[in-house]
Amino acid sequence: PRPAPLPEVSPWQRGGALAGSRRCELCGAAARLRCRRCRLTYYCDVDHQTADWKYIIDLASSTAQRFVLDGKHEEAIPAALHALRFSTEVYGSNSVQLVPAYLLLAEASTGAGCLLQASKYLSQAQWIVLRTPDCSVAVQQKLHRSLGLFCAAEENFEQALYHLANDIYLTSSMFGLKSIETSGGYFHMANIFFHQNKMDIANSLYAEVTDIWHAFLVKSLRAQEQIINSRPEMSPLTGDEAVGKASLTEAQQAEAIRVLNAVLDIREQAPKQQPRETARVLHTLAMLYYLGMDLPKAGEVGTKAFNLVKGLPQQESLEAIGHLLKLINSTPSCTK
Amino acid sequence: GGCGVCFPISQPVLPMAQSLLKAVLVICTYLVRWRTEYRFKGLKSLFLIPSNRNSYKKNICIDMLRQGYHESFSELFALIQKWNALREAAGPGSAIWQQKSLEEQPDKLHQLCHFLTRAEAAQRAGHYEEVYDNQLYLAYYCFSDPEDKWLSNYFYEQCFNTAQLIKIDGGKREAQAHANMGLISEEQGHVMKAAEHYEVFYQLTEGSTWKDETGHTYNSLACEHLWRIYTLLADKMLENKEHDQAIKTLIKALKMAKEGGDKMMEGEAAYYLSLAYHFAGEQQTALSILNTAVKIFTALCDSAGLGRAYAAIAKILESQGKAAETMKYLGEFMKVAENTHLSQSLVDACVLLGNIYNERGKYSEALEYFSQASEAAKALNNLPLVDETKTYCGIAKAHKLMVAFNSHIEAEDPVSLKYLLAWKENRSDMCTDPLTVGKTLVMKHISAVLSSMVKSFFL
């Protein structure tokens, strides 16, 4: 990113009432400089100020994201604006680093119903991407995801499907065909086809989303069990931390719960019931709750799955669900 | 700490008009590119479509995804990855290294898109026979080039998986799929796997009326495949000296050949079975089966088969020392050959007989038969065969000459010596007139050849 003009830091006055006791905001060493704008924060040099600002950008972004995940879109907007402003200061107004901030603002605005504002933010983001010749695939994918969701909100379904198709293509290139990252794109696409009443396509896509999560969670569960079995004195909580590579971020977990519950609702309210599909979603959710240490929910959902499969002619998944329930019941519940 | 809303967003430094002009120019460029490159019709959008020169592969994938054909997308994407993996594994210098990647072949991508999406639509509707038909089209018609064998095999396998789900056609496609998988296994050298598939093909087609485009019933095809595969299996067993196993397998092969109704197959099967018995030492059984083979080949007028069968009979009988029987059979062979006007068989029969007489020292008879063989070969216009039979004649003649030569030497009297000397000088027939002048040069050449033959005889 191009170095942006930073507001100056001025050496703070010595001999003042607070002389000798200021610590750098970032590293805690003795600070020589003070931010000129707010006059409240101290740093040992300009690099530390820049790094601190990056931390601030991160903080603002994740706060905004948490609000969005919780459905509080209006409350997310100030934090998202903050992230944008700091990003502009640090990286410059045409930098590709601004794109995530714009996309976050667009998402918050869309959710809050300000579609015009959202479209402006998305235009800006797209503008930057078009003008960045070596723009990474990751940024392009995020842009397409946001554009897709926005068009869907606008009920411009053809366009939304085009953008989501790009999203899925790019995530498949980055993470693989059946990755959990790709499942997001499939889910949003499924919602559009559902809205258009193209049920067979929607069902197929929802099934794909379920399958991707099912496969991922089975793998995670197996990995965790292997670790526990090799070190039996470890509780599942610490074992989960040790899994590392295959574990989810908090955001991913929250997203997964939201997505799978949405799919479950659709399955349960479908005019023509498909018990095998419903059971599969329930099983997947149970695994997710268990790995996230929400044992009561895991037990509730898992039992539902078990009873559903018992009533089916072919019960291949019964053993797996039964095993999961045993795990749930044998794990001592502990507060996180 | 947190700096709040203390300072404004920084503004770009360029003068207003300049930056506006620049912006307008860039917009126009992108709009022009959008119109020419992106073919999405009727799209009214607030946003510019990013025009970063999508590859054909990307456009096709996005097209499939937009319409909801995500399984087709996954399959195409995976096939492209598979090709790249195959190429990596083969390494530089291999045939595949030089080939164009699948993603750079628009016509193939187009075909894949077309049939995969149709298959997916059919699958969603539960019409598995349609899914199968689309996959079969890809396997059989679209990828029939040798360099696309891996793609064709892939889709045959997909057909096989789909066929298990089809209930509506009484199992015809399932049978077909087993046959195709059998053929692929056989091509790849997995003989046991091929046998398994062919056996299921046979079971599924028992009592059915299904026919292929040449009019053969599926069941008869199954018999043919099984005959062939059992013969291959038996070959391996014979190599490993597992005679009993080989015989059991060849008996199965013969049964299949009989059921298949193709007499040629049956004759071949009988012949191979008899060989197996011969190798196992059961000569009587071998002979009786060879007789069956002979009958079949005679009815078919197949000279190749007859030749092999009679040669085998002669060899076995000779090894058993049954001279008279051998001659009897070979005489039969000659009669058969004359009756069915099979010149090749006549040649074969005469050569066999000539060899036997030759080995027994009856060189005149041998020469007679070899000459007859030569005449029959000439009638066939088969020059290599004529040369071969002429060589046999030469051998018989040489042997005959040797007899006379030896007798003259053993006699040790002046008359004999005179004969010998005269012969040496002008190659006259030493049995008649020693003073006949012959063509000395030519005779000297023949003398050289005969001398070496005589030498080899003594060695």
Interface residues (C-beta under 8 A of the other chain):
Chain A: A4 P5 P7 E25 C35 R37 C38 L40 T41 D52 I56 L59 R85 T88 E89 S93 S119 L122 S123 Q126 V129 L130 R131 Q140 L147 N156 E158 Q159 L161 Y162 L164 A165 N166 I168 Y169 S172 L177 K178 Y186 M189 F193 K198 D200 I201 S204 L205 E208
Chain B: G1 G2 C3 G4 C6 F7 I9 S10 P12 V26 Y30 F40 L43 S45 L46 F47 L48 P50 K58 C61 I62 D63 L65 R66 Q67 G68 H70 E71 F73 S74 F77 A78 R124 A125
